[in-house]
Amino acid sequence: MTTELAKLNNGELVYGTHEEVELYAESTNTTVSQYLNHVNPSTVQKAFKYIGKAMCDPYSIPKPIYERDETGKYIGTRQFKEKF
């Protein structure tokens, strides 16, 4: 299962598996204009929309799990709370 980066004919930039990109294009009544190669990951994070459902977002920004005080001394692991 590989991640495909695509530009749609309506100008939208999306990514997911090949099947997910094609299904998304059909559901928005457009077609794939071009599949893109070698896109900088920071560009994908900023400009592309993840439309996949089969896996987690491969370009998501990870959160740090360690907590440190002002001097840089290790305190412990961070507890993440659900927002909703």
N, CA, C and O atoms as a Tinker XYZ file with bonds, in Angstrom:
   336  protein
     1  N      0.851000   -1.165000    0.000000    73     2
     2  CA     0.000000    0.000000    0.000000    64     1     3
     3  C      0.905000    1.239000    0.000000    63     2     4     5
     4  O      1.622000    1.490000    0.968000    81     3
     5  N      0.865000    1.990000   -1.067000    73     3     6
     6  CA     1.702000    3.181000   -1.157000    64     5     7
     7  C      0.840000    4.431000   -1.144000    63     6     8     9
     8  O     -0.339000    4.394000   -1.497000    81     7
     9  N      1.430000    5.512000   -0.740000    73     7    10
    10  CA     0.737000    6.795000   -0.702000    64     9    11
    11  C      0.934000    7.500000   -2.031000    63    10    12    13
    12  O      2.056000    7.648000   -2.514000    81    11
    13  N     -0.163000    7.927000   -2.607000    73    11    14
    14  CA    -0.126000    8.656000   -3.872000    64    13    15
    15  C     -0.458000   10.122000   -3.611000    63    14    16    17
    16  O     -1.411000   10.428000   -2.895000    81    15
    17  N      0.320000   11.019000   -4.187000    73    15    18
    18  CA     0.067000   12.454000   -4.139000    64    17    19
    19  C     -0.515000   12.844000   -5.477000    63    18    20    21
    20  O      0.046000   12.505000   -6.519000    81    19
    21  N     -1.641000   13.558000   -5.466000    73    19    22
    22  CA    -2.314000   13.856000   -6.724000    64    21    23
    23  C     -2.841000   15.279000   -6.762000    63    22    24    25
    24  O     -3.235000   15.855000   -5.748000    81    23
    25  N     -2.832000   15.827000   -7.975000    73    23    26
    26  CA    -3.471000   17.112000   -8.238000    64    25    27
    27  C     -4.720000   16.822000   -9.061000    63    26    28    29
    28  O     -4.652000   16.185000  -10.112000    81    27
    29  N     -5.858000   17.299000   -8.568000    73    27    30
    30  CA    -7.119000   17.069000   -9.269000    64    29    31
    31  C     -7.378000   18.194000  -10.261000    63    30    32    33
    32  O     -6.778000   19.266000  -10.170000    81    31
    33  N     -8.275000   17.944000  -11.209000    73    31    34
    34  CA    -8.596000   18.958000  -12.221000    64    33    35
    35  C     -9.267000   20.194000  -11.634000    63    34    36    37
    36  O     -9.266000   21.250000  -12.266000    81    35
    37  N     -9.840000   20.083000  -10.436000    73    35    38
    38  CA   -10.442000   21.264000   -9.805000    64    37    39
    39  C     -9.406000   22.057000   -8.997000    63    38    40    41
    40  O     -9.764000   23.013000   -8.308000    81    39
    41  N     -8.108000   21.663000   -9.077000    73    39    42
    42  CA    -7.043000   22.383000   -8.402000    64    41    43
    43  C     -6.719000   21.883000   -7.013000    63    42    44    45
    44  O     -5.781000   22.374000   -6.384000    81    43
    45  N     -7.469000   20.925000   -6.525000    73    43    46
    46  CA    -7.269000   20.403000   -5.181000    64    45    47
    47  C     -6.059000   19.464000   -5.149000    63    46    48    49
    48  O     -5.845000   18.688000   -6.080000    81    47
    49  N     -5.270000   19.540000   -4.072000    73    47    50
    50  CA    -4.124000   18.664000   -3.869000    64    49    51
    51  C     -4.476000   17.676000   -2.766000    63    50    52    53
    52  O     -4.771000   18.080000   -1.641000    81    51
    53  N     -4.448000   16.376000   -3.083000    73    51    54
    54  CA    -4.870000   15.349000   -2.136000    64    53    55
    55  C     -3.859000   14.214000   -2.108000    63    54    56    57
    56  O     -3.038000   14.071000   -3.013000    81    55
    57  N     -3.933000   13.396000   -1.038000    73    55    58
    58  CA    -3.121000   12.187000   -0.996000    64    57    59
    59  C     -3.801000   11.091000   -0.211000    63    58    60    61
    60  O     -4.586000   11.345000    0.702000    81    59
    61  N     -3.482000    9.868000   -0.586000    73    59    62
    62  CA    -4.009000    8.642000   -0.005000    64    61    63
    63  C     -3.543000    7.505000   -0.898000    63    62    64    65
    64  O     -2.621000    7.692000   -1.692000    81    63
    65  N     -4.154000    6.333000   -0.789000    73    63    66
    66  CA    -3.802000    5.257000   -1.701000    64    65    67
    67  C     -4.387000    5.574000   -3.076000    63    66    68    69
    68  O     -5.229000    6.460000   -3.221000    81    67
    69  N     -3.925000    4.835000   -4.074000    73    67    70
    70  CA    -4.394000    5.086000   -5.441000    64    69    71
    71  C     -5.915000    4.942000   -5.534000    63    70    72    73
    72  O     -6.586000    5.769000   -6.152000    81    71
    73  N     -6.449000    3.891000   -4.920000    73    71    74
    74  CA    -7.893000    3.654000   -4.960000    64    73    75
    75  C     -8.660000    4.769000   -4.252000    63    74    76    77
    76  O     -9.706000    5.208000   -4.729000    81    75
    77  N     -8.132000    5.229000   -3.100000    73    75    78
    78  CA    -8.807000    6.299000   -2.352000    64    77    79
    79  C     -8.814000    7.605000   -3.133000    63    78    80    81
    80  O     -9.804000    8.337000   -3.109000    81    79
    81  N     -7.722000    7.901000   -3.822000    73    79    82
    82  CA    -7.657000    9.125000   -4.620000    64    81    83
    83  C     -8.664000    9.060000   -5.760000    63    82    84    85
    84  O     -9.369000   10.035000   -6.023000    81    83
    85  N     -8.736000    7.922000   -6.437000    73    83    86
    86  CA    -9.687000    7.774000   -7.544000    64    85    87
    87  C    -11.137000    7.862000   -7.052000    63    86    88    89
    88  O    -11.967000    8.507000   -7.693000    81    87
    89  N    -11.447000    7.220000   -5.921000    73    87    90
    90  CA   -12.805000    7.297000   -5.362000    64    89    91
    91  C    -13.159000    8.718000   -4.944000    63    90    92    93
    92  O    -14.286000    9.166000   -5.154000    81    91
    93  N    -12.204000    9.427000   -4.353000    73    91    94
    94  CA   -12.442000   10.807000   -3.940000    64    93    95
    95  C    -12.698000   11.690000   -5.167000    63    94    96    97
    96  O    -13.585000   12.543000   -5.151000    81    95
    97  N    -11.920000   11.480000   -6.216000    73    95    98
    98  CA   -12.105000   12.262000   -7.440000    64    97    99
    99  C    -13.492000   12.017000   -8.031000    63    98   100   101
   100  O    -14.146000   12.956000   -8.483000    81    99
   101  N    -13.939000   10.773000   -8.030000    73    99   102
   102  CA   -15.282000   10.467000   -8.536000    64   101   103
   103  C    -16.359000   11.115000   -7.672000    63   102   104   105
   104  O    -17.345000   11.639000   -8.190000    81   103
   105  N    -16.166000   11.078000   -6.344000    73   103   106
   106  CA   -17.189000   11.634000   -5.450000    64   105   107
   107  C    -17.283000   13.158000   -5.543000    63   106   108   109
   108  O    -18.322000   13.729000   -5.210000    81   107
   109  N    -16.225000   13.817000   -5.985000    73   107   110
   110  CA   -16.251000   15.271000   -6.147000    64   109   111
   111  C    -16.450000   15.688000   -7.603000    63   110   112   113
   112  O    -16.277000   16.855000   -7.953000    81   111
   113  N    -16.814000   14.720000   -8.447000    73   111   114
   114  CA   -17.101000   14.965000   -9.873000    64   113   115
   115  C    -15.939000   15.637000  -10.590000    63   114   116   117
   116  O    -16.126000   16.613000  -11.317000    81   115
   117  N    -14.755000   15.114000  -10.381000    73   115   118
   118  CA   -13.574000   15.602000  -11.078000    64   117   119
   119  C    -12.685000   14.404000  -11.398000    63   118   120   121
   120  O    -13.041000   13.267000  -11.085000    81   119
   121  N    -11.554000   14.645000  -12.007000    73   119   122
   122  CA   -10.609000   13.584000  -12.319000    64   121   123
   123  C     -9.220000   13.987000  -11.848000    63   122   124   125
   124  O     -8.975000   15.142000  -11.498000    81   123
   125  N     -8.324000   13.019000  -11.846000    73   123   126
   126  CA    -6.941000   13.291000  -11.455000    64   125   127
   127  C     -6.233000   13.918000  -12.642000    63   126   128   129
   128  O     -6.198000   13.350000  -13.733000    81   127
   129  N     -5.679000   15.078000  -12.417000    73   127   130
   130  CA    -4.933000   15.778000  -13.455000    64   129   131
   131  C     -3.529000   15.211000  -13.573000    63   130   132   133
   132  O     -3.015000   15.015000  -14.674000    81   131
   133  N     -2.901000   14.945000  -12.405000    73   131   134
   134  CA    -1.522000   14.496000  -12.417000    64   133   135
   135  C     -1.182000   13.848000  -11.077000    63   134   136   137
   136  O     -1.570000   14.345000  -10.020000    81   135
   137  N     -0.458000   12.739000  -11.134000    73   135   138
   138  CA     0.122000   12.152000   -9.928000    64   137   139
   139  C      1.506000   12.749000   -9.768000    63   138   140   141
   140  O      2.270000   12.830000  -10.730000    81   139
   141  N      1.831000   13.171000   -8.546000    73   139   142
   142  CA     3.076000   13.888000   -8.299000    64   141   143
   143  C      4.105000   12.987000   -7.630000    63   142   144   145
   144  O      3.756000   12.117000   -6.832000    81   143
   145  N      5.365000   13.199000   -7.958000    73   143   146
   146  CA     6.486000   12.479000   -7.348000    64   145   147
   147  C      7.429000   13.468000   -6.694000    63   146   148   149
   148  O      7.529000   14.620000   -7.114000    81   147
   149  N      8.113000   13.012000   -5.668000    73   147   150
   150  CA     9.184000   13.771000   -5.022000    64   149   151
   151  C      8.731000   15.144000   -4.524000    63   150   152   153
   152  O      9.326000   16.165000   -4.869000    81   151
   153  N      7.679000   15.158000   -3.715000    73   151   154
   154  CA     7.197000   16.397000   -3.105000    64   153   155
   155  C      7.769000   16.472000   -1.696000    63   154   156   157
   156  O      7.759000   15.484000   -0.962000    81   155
   157  N      8.264000   17.635000   -1.324000    73   155   158
   158  CA     8.836000   17.859000   -0.009000    64   157   159
   159  C      7.775000   17.569000    1.065000    63   158   160   161
   160  O      6.647000   18.045000    0.938000    81   159
   161  N      8.102000   16.803000    2.118000    73   159   162
   162  CA     7.120000   16.485000    3.152000    64   161   163
   163  C      6.479000   17.707000    3.810000    63   162   164   165
   164  O      5.296000   17.673000    4.151000    81   163
   165  N      7.239000   18.777000    3.992000    73   163   166
   166  CA     6.644000   19.977000    4.596000    64   165   167
   167  C      5.612000   20.602000    3.666000    63   166   168   169
   168  O      4.643000   21.203000    4.131000    81   167
   169  N      5.806000   20.467000    2.375000    73   167   170
   170  CA     4.825000   20.969000    1.410000    64   169   171
   171  C      3.552000   20.131000    1.472000    63   170   172   173
   172  O      2.447000   20.669000    1.392000    81   171
   173  N      3.705000   18.818000    1.613000    73   171   174
   174  CA     2.538000   17.941000    1.729000    64   173   175
   175  C      1.755000   18.269000    2.990000    63   174   176   177
   176  O      0.526000   18.331000    2.953000    81   175
   177  N      2.449000   18.482000    4.112000    73   175   178
   178  CA     1.782000   18.811000    5.371000    64   177   179
   179  C      0.997000   20.108000    5.269000    63   178   180   181
   180  O     -0.074000   20.236000    5.862000    81   179
   181  N      1.521000   21.062000    4.526000    73   179   182
   182  CA     0.902000   22.389000    4.456000    64   181   183
   183  C     -0.198000   22.485000    3.397000    63   182   184   185
   184  O     -1.246000   23.077000    3.652000    81   183
   185  N      0.030000   21.908000    2.212000    73   183   186
   186  CA    -0.846000   22.196000    1.080000    64   185   187
   187  C     -1.787000   21.056000    0.694000    63   186   188   189
   188  O     -2.796000   21.300000    0.031000    81   187
   189  N     -1.488000   19.833000    1.087000    73   187   190
   190  CA    -2.282000   18.693000    0.640000    64   189   191
   191  C     -3.320000   18.298000    1.679000    63   190   192   193
   192  O     -3.159000   18.559000    2.872000    81   191
   193  N     -4.384000   17.666000    1.206000    73   191   194
   194  CA    -5.457000   17.188000    2.079000    64   193   195
   195  C     -5.410000   15.663000    2.082000    63   194   196   197
   196  O     -5.398000   15.034000    1.024000    81   195
   197  N     -5.383000   15.072000    3.282000    73   195   198
   198  CA    -5.382000   13.616000    3.393000    64   197   199
   199  C     -6.807000   13.112000    3.266000    63   198   200   201
   200  O     -7.672000   13.490000    4.055000    81   199
   201  N     -7.061000   12.256000    2.275000    73   199   202
   202  CA    -8.417000   11.773000    2.031000    64   201   203
   203  C     -8.537000   10.273000    2.322000    63   202   204   205
   204  O     -9.580000    9.673000    2.064000    81   203
   205  N     -7.486000    9.677000    2.852000    73   203   206
   206  CA    -7.471000    8.237000    3.096000    64   205   207
   207  C     -8.239000    7.821000    4.330000    63   206   208   209
   208  O     -8.472000    8.611000    5.246000    81   207
   209  N     -8.627000    6.555000    4.328000    73   207   210
   210  CA    -9.317000    5.978000    5.469000    64   209   211
   211  C     -8.694000    4.652000    5.878000    63   210   212   213
   212  O     -8.971000    4.156000    6.971000    81   211
   213  N     -7.860000    4.067000    5.028000    73   211   214
   214  CA    -7.303000    2.744000    5.285000    64   213   215
   215  C     -6.134000    2.774000    6.264000    63   214   216   217
   216  O     -5.793000    1.738000    6.834000    81   215
   217  N     -5.519000    3.920000    6.470000    73   215   218
   218  CA    -4.372000    4.022000    7.366000    64   217   219
   219  C     -4.381000    5.394000    8.026000    63   218   220   221
   220  O     -5.192000    6.251000    7.673000    81   219
   221  N     -3.485000    5.603000    8.981000    73   219   222
   222  CA    -3.393000    6.918000    9.593000    64   221   223
   223  C     -2.658000    7.865000    8.646000    63   222   224   225
   224  O     -2.018000    7.419000    7.693000    81   223
   225  N     -2.746000    9.136000    8.899000    73   223   226
   226  CA    -2.118000   10.144000    8.042000    64   225   227
   227  C     -0.601000    9.980000    8.076000    63   226   228   229
   228  O      0.015000   10.220000    9.115000    81   227
   229  N      0.019000    9.576000    6.957000    73   227   230
   230  CA     1.461000    9.345000    6.967000    64   229   231
   231  C      2.294000   10.622000    7.066000    63   230   232   233
   232  O      3.482000   10.548000    7.379000    81   231
   233  N      1.711000   11.775000    6.810000    73   231   234
   234  CA     2.440000   13.041000    6.887000    64   233   235
   235  C      2.046000   13.861000    8.116000    63   234   236   237
   236  O      2.326000   15.059000    8.165000    81   235
   237  N      1.404000   13.244000    9.108000    73   235   238
   238  CA     1.009000   13.986000   10.305000    64   237   239
   239  C      2.247000   14.364000   11.114000    63   238   240   241
   240  O      3.265000   13.675000   11.068000    81   239
   241  N      2.148000   15.451000   11.844000    73   239   242
   242  CA     3.262000   15.936000   12.654000    64   241   243
   243  C      3.177000   15.275000   14.026000    63   242   244   245
   244  O      2.162000   15.402000   14.711000    81   243
   245  N      4.227000   14.572000   14.433000    73   243   246
   246  CA     4.181000   13.889000   15.729000    64   245   247
   247  C      4.272000   14.874000   16.896000    63   246   248   249
   248  O      4.866000   15.946000   16.781000    81   247
   249  N      3.673000   14.484000   18.012000    73   247   250
   250  CA     3.731000   15.299000   19.213000    64   249   251
   251  C      4.834000   14.751000   20.113000    63   250   252   253
   252  O      5.016000   13.536000   20.186000    81   251
   253  N      5.569000   15.617000   20.797000    73   251   254
   254  CA     6.604000   15.113000   21.705000    64   253   255
   255  C      5.958000   14.413000   22.906000    63   254   256   257
   256  O      4.965000   14.895000   23.449000    81   255
   257  N      6.521000   13.288000   23.311000    73   255   258
   258  CA     5.922000   12.542000   24.415000    64   257   259
   259  C      6.660000   12.736000   25.732000    63   258   260   261
   260  O      6.174000   12.297000   26.774000    81   259
   261  N      7.820000   13.383000   25.713000    73   259   262
   262  CA     8.593000   13.570000   26.940000    64   261   263
   263  C      8.447000   14.997000   27.453000    63   262   264   265
   264  O      8.444000   15.956000   26.681000    81   263
   265  N      8.327000   15.115000   28.765000    73   263   266
   266  CA     8.267000   16.437000   29.386000    64   265   267
   267  C      9.601000   16.731000   30.043000    63   266   268   269
   268  O     10.211000   15.861000   30.667000    81   267
   269  N     10.045000   17.974000   29.894000    73   267   270
   270  CA    11.293000   18.418000   30.511000    64   269   271
   271  C     11.043000   19.766000   31.189000    63   270   272   273
   272  O     10.162000   20.520000   30.775000    81   271
   273  N     11.813000   20.062000   32.219000    73   271   274
   274  CA    11.671000   21.352000   32.889000    64   273   275
   275  C     12.502000   22.410000   32.159000    63   274   276   277
   276  O     13.050000   22.145000   31.089000    81   275
   277  N     12.592000   23.609000   32.742000    73   275   278
   278  CA    13.284000   24.729000   32.094000    64   277   279
   279  C     14.759000   24.448000   31.849000    63   278   280   281
   280  O     15.347000   24.979000   30.907000    81   279
   281  N     15.350000   23.627000   32.682000    73   279   282
   282  CA    16.789000   23.329000   32.539000    64   281   283
   283  C     17.037000   22.172000   31.578000    63   282   284   285
   284  O     18.187000   21.874000   31.255000    81   283
   285  N     15.984000   21.524000   31.122000    73   283   286
   286  CA    16.132000   20.403000   30.203000    64   285   287
   287  C     16.154000   19.053000   30.885000    63   286   288   289
   288  O     16.379000   18.026000   30.245000    81   287
   289  N     15.917000   19.057000   32.201000    73   287   290
   290  CA    15.921000   17.802000   32.948000    64   289   291
   291  C     14.623000   17.038000   32.676000    63   290   292   293
   292  O     13.538000   17.619000   32.650000    81   291
   293  N     14.757000   15.738000   32.476000    73   291   294
   294  CA    13.621000   14.867000   32.180000    64   293   295
   295  C     12.674000   14.787000   33.375000    63   294   296   297
   296  O     13.105000   14.529000   34.499000    81   295
   297  N     11.372000   15.009000   33.126000    73   295   298
   298  CA    10.362000   14.924000   34.180000    64   297   299
   299  C      9.579000   13.620000   34.059000    63   298   300   301
   300  O      9.405000   12.905000   35.045000    81   299
   301  N      9.117000   13.316000   32.874000    73   299   302
   302  CA     8.317000   12.111000   32.645000    64   301   303
   303  C      7.660000   12.189000   31.282000    63   302   304   305
   304  O      8.015000   13.029000   30.455000    81   303
   305  N      6.707000   11.316000   31.056000    73   303   306
   306  CA     6.004000   11.334000   29.774000    64   305   307
   307  C      4.770000   12.222000   29.869000    63   306   308   309
   308  O      4.140000   12.329000   30.921000    81   307
   309  N      4.447000   12.839000   28.777000    73   307   310
   310  CA     3.298000   13.741000   28.698000    64   309   311
   311  C      2.020000   12.932000   28.566000    63   310   312   313
   312  O      1.976000   11.931000   27.851000    81   311
   313  N      0.986000   13.373000   29.258000    73   311   314
   314  CA    -0.338000   12.741000   29.158000    64   313   315
   315  C     -1.191000   13.568000   28.216000    63   314   316   317
   316  O     -1.427000   14.751000   28.460000    81   315
   317  N     -1.653000   12.949000   27.142000    73   315   318
   318  CA    -2.487000   13.653000   26.179000    64   317   319
   319  C     -3.945000   13.418000   26.519000    63   318   320   321
   320  O     -4.358000   12.292000   26.795000    81   319
   321  N     -4.714000   14.484000   26.496000    73   319   322
   322  CA    -6.131000   14.408000   26.798000    64   321   323
   323  C     -6.915000   14.628000   25.520000    63   322   324   325
   324  O     -6.524000   15.424000   24.665000    81   323
   325  N     -8.019000   13.921000   25.397000    73   323   326
   326  CA    -8.882000   14.092000   24.231000    64   325   327
   327  C     -9.525000   15.465000   24.298000    63   326   328   329
   328  O     -9.952000   15.909000   25.364000    81   327
   329  N     -9.594000   16.131000   23.166000    73   327   330
   330  CA   -10.133000   17.483000   23.137000    64   329   331
   331  C    -11.662000   17.476000   23.242000    63   330   332   333
   332  O    -12.244000   18.392000   23.823000    81   331
   333  N    -12.298000   16.476000   22.700000    73   331   334
   334  CA   -13.758000   16.433000   22.702000    64   333   335
   335  C    -14.267000   15.269000   23.491000    63   334   336
   336  O    -15.479000   15.079000   23.599000    81   335
